[in-house]
Amino acid sequence: MTNRIGPMDQGILGKIGNKVDEAGTSNKVSKDSAAPDKAPSSPSSTSDTVKLTSDAKLLERLDKTLASLPTVDSARVAEIKTAIENGDYEIDAEAIADAMIRLDRSFGE
């Protein structure tokens, strides 16, 4: 079985939103008559803790580093633009093809 991945049907968004709104307003919780009338007990000295793995810490550092970098290297763009205008920009088709093959092979790993 396959599922088609594509643009979301915009008409369904309103239907989903309405169902969520209806669920929040019309559903009521009733007291179970079979359950005893006990107040829920809560532990007196417990606390929740979160421990990040080394991979998560690495991803966090990478995210911060990437956020601090500019999205476009303006100096490199200007350099390439000048080279194109002067006719000095050369494309190494073999290097591009090798990189594409390496990328394709990496998907199979």
Summary of the structure (lengths in Angstrom):
residues: 109
radius of gyration: 28.5
end to end distance: 24.5
largest distance: 85.4
contacts: 128
relative contact order: 0.03
helix: 55%
strand: 0%
